[in-house]
Amino acid sequence: MKKRTIVLTALLAGCLVVGCQGKEAKDNTAKDKVKTEIGNEKKEDTKSSDDQEAETEENNAGEESLETKSDEQTSQDTNMEEAQQPVSVTIYSENENADGFDQETIQVDALSAENLIAQLKKKGMLSEDVQVNSFEETEDEGEKALKLDLNQVYLQQLQSMGSTGEYMIMGSVCNTFLDAYGCNKIQVTTDGQEIVTGHAEYPGYNGKFE
């Protein structure tokens, strides 16, 4: 009887030990699971924070880009407004004795080659069919210079004049442009070619006509 009691007691103790170990293993597993979930949450929080920072930086970069574009557009608009403002220019034309130039200061809507040519037409110095092919402000030997290219009608008008009339027409164009743009030299061509008439040749740059 005592033997049986001892055996039963031993078996019961063994079961208790095994049960405790199983419970402890379960507890450890549960703890590990909780730790893992907490670690994953921290990683997700860190990732979410990084994503938010990256998105914020992208938004800031986008805003800076828009601000830069806005500044550039404002600058361009300002330049266009300045270029389109009315300006005073001096228009040269042949005097009554055909031995010099009359000068008249007027206002034009904007400073441009087309507007200056239009005013010279009004003064009767150019044919109505004379047109501007191209115009540019450039430099020659470190000095500001102008290049004006007109159509063939201008050359034909020059060739149809006597030497004095030709001088007056060329002089009125050169002087008007030089004064308007504050330059000392201008090259006038027709359809990209140097002007040659029966009276004179006009290679390179011309200064002011007296």
C-alpha positions in Angstrom: 0.0 0.0 0.0 2.8 2.4 0.9 4.5 1.5 -2.4 1.4 2.3 -4.4 1.0 5.6 -2.5 4.6 6.5 -3.3 4.3 5.7 -7.0 1.1 7.7 -7.3 2.7 10.6 -5.5 5.7 10.4 -7.8 3.5 10.4 -10.9 1.5 13.3 -9.6 4.6 15.3 -8.9 5.9 14.5 -12.4 2.6 15.7 -13.9 2.8 18.9 -12.0 6.4 19.5 -13.1 5.5 18.9 -16.7 2.4 21.1 -16.5 4.4 23.9 -15.0 7.0 23.7 -17.7 4.3 23.7 -20.4 2.7 26.7 -18.8 6.0 28.5 -18.6 6.8 27.7 -22.2 3.3 29.0 -23.2 4.0 32.1 -21.2 7.4 32.6 -22.8 5.9 32.1 -26.2 3.1 34.6 -25.5 5.7 37.1 -24.2 7.8 36.6 -27.3 4.8 37.1 -29.5 4.0 40.4 -27.7 7.6 41.6 -28.0 7.5 40.7 -31.7 4.2 42.6 -32.2 5.6 45.6 -30.3 8.8 45.6 -32.5 6.7 45.4 -35.7 4.6 48.3 -34.5 7.7 50.3 -33.8 9.1 49.5 -37.2 5.8 50.5 -38.8 5.8 53.7 -36.8 9.3 54.4 -37.9 8.5 53.6 -41.5 5.4 55.8 -41.4 7.4 58.6 -39.9 10.0 58.3 -42.6 7.3 58.3 -45.3 5.8 61.4 -43.8 9.2 63.2 -43.8 9.8 62.2 -47.4 6.4 63.4 -48.4 6.9 66.6 -46.5 10.3 67.2 -48.3 8.7 66.5 -51.7 5.9 68.9 -50.9 8.4 71.6 -49.9 10.5 70.9 -53.0 7.3 71.3 -55.1 6.4 74.5 -53.4 9.9 75.9 -53.9 9.8 74.9 -57.6 6.4 76.7 -58.0 7.7 79.7 -56.2 10.8 79.8 -58.5 8.6 79.5 -61.6 6.3 82.2 -60.2 9.3 84.5 -59.7 10.6 83.8 -63.2 7.2 84.4 -64.7 6.9 87.7 -62.7 10.3 88.8 -64.0 9.4 88.0 -67.6 6.1 89.8 -67.2 7.9 92.8 -65.8 10.4 92.9 -68.7 7.5 92.6 -71.2 5.6 95.4 -69.5 8.8 97.6 -69.6 9.4 96.8 -73.3 5.7 97.7 -74.1 5.7 101.0 -72.2 5.4 104.2 -74.4 8.8 105.8 -75.1 10.0 109.0 -76.7 12.0 108.7 -79.9 13.5 111.2 -82.3 12.6 110.6 -86.0 14.9 112.0 -88.6 13.7 113.2 -92.0 14.9 115.2 -95.0 14.7 119.0 -94.5 13.2 121.4 -97.1 16.6 122.2 -98.7 17.5 118.5 -98.9 20.9 119.4 -97.3 20.3 118.1 -93.8 17.8 116.4 -91.4 14.9 117.7 -89.5 14.3 116.0 -86.1 11.0 115.4 -84.3 10.6 113.8 -80.9 7.4 111.7 -80.6 6.0 108.9 -78.5 5.6 105.4 -79.7 3.7 102.6 -78.0 6.9 100.5 -77.6 10.5 100.7 -78.8 10.8 98.3 -81.8 12.2 98.3 -85.3 8.7 98.0 -86.7 7.5 101.1 -84.9 10.5 103.2 -86.0 10.0 102.1 -89.6 6.3 103.0 -89.4 7.2 106.5 -88.2 9.7 107.0 -91.0 7.0 106.0 -93.5 4.7 108.7 -91.9 7.5 111.2 -92.6 7.6 110.1 -96.2 11.1 108.8 -96.0 10.2 105.2 -96.8 7.9 103.4 -99.2 4.8 101.8 -97.6 6.0 98.4 -98.8 9.3 98.5 -96.9 9.3 95.8 -94.2 11.6 94.6 -91.4 13.0 91.2 -92.0 15.0 91.1 -88.8 16.5 93.3 -86.1 19.0 92.7 -83.3 21.1 94.5 -80.8 24.6 93.1 -80.7 28.2 94.0 -80.1 31.1 95.0 -82.4 34.6 95.3 -80.9 33.1 95.5 -77.4 30.8 98.3 -78.4 27.0 98.1 -78.6 25.8 97.9 -82.2 22.6 97.3 -84.3 21.8 95.1 -87.2 18.8 95.9 -89.3 17.7 93.8 -92.3 14.9 95.2 -94.6 13.3 93.7 -97.7 14.2 94.3 -101.3 11.8 97.2 -101.6 14.2 99.3 -99.5 17.0 98.6 -101.9 14.8 99.4 -104.9 13.8 102.7 -103.3 17.4 103.7 -102.8 18.4 102.7 -106.3 15.5 104.8 -107.7 16.8 108.0 -106.0 19.6 110.4 -106.9 22.7 110.5 -104.7 21.3 113.2 -102.5 17.9 111.4 -102.0 19.7 108.1 -101.3 21.9 109.8 -98.7 18.8 111.3 -97.0 16.9 108.0 -96.9 19.8 106.0 -95.6 20.7 108.7 -93.1 17.2 109.1 -91.8 17.0 105.3 -91.1 20.5 105.1 -89.5 20.1 108.2 -87.4 16.6 107.3 -86.1 17.8 103.9 -85.0 21.1 105.0 -83.5 19.3 107.7 -81.4 16.5 105.4 -80.3 18.8 102.6 -79.1 21.7 104.8 -77.9 24.3 103.3 -80.3 27.1 104.7 -82.5 27.0 102.0 -85.3 24.4 100.2 -87.3 24.5 97.8 -90.2 21.6 98.0 -92.7 21.1 95.1 -95.2 18.4 93.9 -97.6 17.4 90.3 -97.5 20.7 89.5 -95.7 22.9 91.1 -98.4 25.1 94.3 -98.2 23.5 97.2 -99.9 25.0 98.3 -103.2 23.4 101.1 -105.3 24.5 102.9 -108.4 25.9 105.7 -106.1 27.4 104.1 -103.1 28.1 100.9 -101.2 27.3 100.3 -97.5 29.5 97.4 -96.2 29.7 96.8 -92.5 28.6 99.3 -90.0 27.5 102.9 -90.5 27.8 105.8 -88.1 25.6 108.8 -87.9 24.9 110.8 -91.0 25.4 114.6 -90.8 
